[in-house]
Structure formats: C-alpha cells, structure tokens
Amino acid sequence: MNMTAVKDQELTLAADTFSALEQRVVRTIELLRTEREQRATLEKQMGTVKEELELHVMEVSDLRRQLAELNKERDAVRQRVERLLENLDAIAAS
C-alpha cells in the first residue's frame, strides 16, 4: 500500500468515526429535549395534583367539622327525647 492509500483509508475511518459521533450527539440532544419536555409536563401535572389535593384536604376538614356538629346535635336531640320519654313514663305511672 502506498502512503496516499493509507492516508485515504485513515481519513475515511476518521470521517466514519466523526459521523458516528455526530449521530450519537444528535440522538443525545433529542433524548435530552424529550426528557425536558416530559419533565415540564410532569411538573405541571404535579402542580395540578397538589392544588387538587389541597382542595380535597380542605373539603375533608370541612366535612369532619360538619360531622362533629351533627354528632353534637344528634346527642342533644337524643337527650331531649330521653327526657320526654322519662316524663311520659312518669305521667303514665301516676
């Protein structure tokens, strides 16, 4: 082989290596862009989910408060009914 053929072969190998490297860089950039887009989408969804969670937590808190109030009212009504029944029993016993 003469020197020109060797240099041509080396240049071809260098060009192929550079082309392969360039393709890998382009693929890496595309993957990075896709990952960033997915991350932005997920962060937006996470923000929405956090807002919904905060609303649900507030609703649960309100419902617990309402339940406690209803339980108090029920107990008060139960006591009044028991007193009325006791009074009716006392009248019936007389």
RAVEN-V847510 format. One record per pair of residues at least 12 apart in sequence whose ideal C-beta (glycine too) atoms are under 8 Angstrom apart, sorted by the first residue. I is the first residue (numbers start at 1). GAP is how many residues later the second one is. Records with the same first field share a line. If there is no record, write none. Layout:
I = GAP + GAP
This chain:
none
